[in-house]
Amino acid sequence: MPRPSRRNIPADQLAQARAHHAALMDALAQRSLYACRLAVAEEKRDKTLAEMDAAIVGARHDLTVAELRLVSLIGVEAASEMTGTAAVELRRAMKDAN
């Protein structure tokens, strides 16, 4: 095990070393802070995207139900013409619903 040096370190070198150490610690603390902020922002984004995805799935389902109701009342071709939804999509929705 090395023995500690008994040489006196000049005060200005000690002050420089302490200032450098303080700057390193400050930079590390700043990095940690921004890493935490990034993690929180990413978590919030993920939650928001999941909520929006669920809302889109629900809205698509509601639209499909409304289109199927319209198809049952007036038929595929008329519903397609009226809504602009391709007849193929309406038939596929009817098939998937059964």
C-alpha positions as CSV (number, residue, x, y, z in Angstrom):
1,M,0.0,0.0,0.0
2,P,1.5,3.3,-1.0
3,R,2.4,5.7,1.8
4,P,0.8,9.2,1.7
5,S,3.1,11.9,0.5
6,R,4.4,14.2,3.1
7,R,5.1,17.0,0.7
8,N,3.2,20.2,1.1
9,I,0.9,21.1,-1.8
10,P,0.9,24.8,-2.5
11,A,-2.4,26.5,-1.7
12,D,-3.0,27.6,-5.2
13,Q,-2.7,24.0,-6.5
14,L,-5.1,22.9,-3.7
15,A,-7.5,25.6,-4.7
16,Q,-7.3,24.6,-8.3
17,A,-7.9,21.0,-7.5
18,R,-10.8,21.8,-5.3
19,A,-12.3,24.1,-8.0
20,H,-11.9,21.4,-10.6
21,H,-13.5,18.8,-8.3
22,A,-16.4,21.2,-7.6
23,A,-16.8,21.8,-11.3
24,L,-16.8,18.0,-12.0
25,M,-19.4,17.5,-9.2
26,D,-21.6,20.3,-10.5
27,A,-21.4,18.9,-14.1
28,L,-22.4,15.4,-12.8
29,A,-25.3,16.8,-10.7
30,Q,-26.5,18.8,-13.8
31,R,-26.2,15.7,-15.9
32,S,-28.2,13.7,-13.4
33,L,-30.9,16.4,-13.2
34,Y,-31.4,16.5,-17.0
35,A,-31.3,12.7,-17.2
36,C,-34.2,12.6,-14.7
37,R,-36.1,15.3,-16.5
38,L,-35.7,13.4,-19.8
39,A,-36.9,10.2,-18.1
40,V,-40.0,11.9,-16.8
41,A,-40.7,13.5,-20.2
42,E,-40.4,10.2,-22.0
43,E,-42.7,8.5,-19.4
44,K,-45.2,11.3,-19.9
45,R,-45.0,11.0,-23.6
46,D,-45.5,7.2,-23.5
47,K,-48.5,7.6,-21.3
48,T,-50.0,10.3,-23.5
49,L,-49.4,8.2,-26.6
50,A,-51.0,5.2,-25.0
51,E,-54.0,7.2,-24.1
52,M,-54.3,8.7,-27.6
53,D,-53.9,5.2,-29.2
54,A,-56.7,3.9,-27.0
55,A,-58.9,6.9,-28.0
56,I,-58.2,6.2,-31.7
57,V,-59.1,2.5,-31.3
58,G,-62.3,3.5,-29.6
59,A,-63.2,6.1,-32.2
60,R,-62.5,3.6,-35.0
61,H,-64.7,1.1,-33.3
62,D,-67.5,3.6,-33.0
63,L,-67.2,4.6,-36.6
64,T,-67.3,0.9,-37.7
65,V,-70.4,0.3,-35.6
66,A,-72.1,3.4,-37.2
67,E,-71.1,2.3,-40.7
68,L,-72.4,-1.2,-40.1
69,R,-75.7,0.2,-38.9
70,L,-75.9,2.3,-42.0
71,V,-75.1,-0.7,-44.1
72,S,-77.9,-2.7,-42.4
73,L,-80.3,0.1,-43.2
74,I,-79.5,1.0,-46.8
75,G,-77.0,-1.7,-48.1
76,V,-73.3,-1.7,-48.8
77,E,-73.3,0.2,-52.1
78,A,-75.6,3.0,-50.9
79,A,-73.6,3.4,-47.7
80,S,-70.4,3.4,-49.6
81,E,-71.7,6.1,-51.9
82,M,-73.1,8.2,-49.0
83,T,-70.0,8.0,-46.8
84,G,-67.2,7.7,-49.3
85,T,-66.0,4.5,-47.6
86,A,-64.9,1.9,-50.1
87,A,-67.5,-0.9,-50.5
88,V,-64.7,-3.4,-50.0
89,E,-64.0,-1.9,-46.5
90,L,-67.6,-2.0,-45.6
91,R,-67.9,-5.7,-46.7
92,R,-64.8,-6.5,-44.7
93,A,-66.2,-4.8,-41.6
94,M,-69.4,-6.8,-42.0
95,K,-67.5,-10.0,-42.3
96,D,-65.3,-9.2,-39.3
97,A,-68.4,-8.3,-37.3
98,N,-69.9,-11.7,-37.9
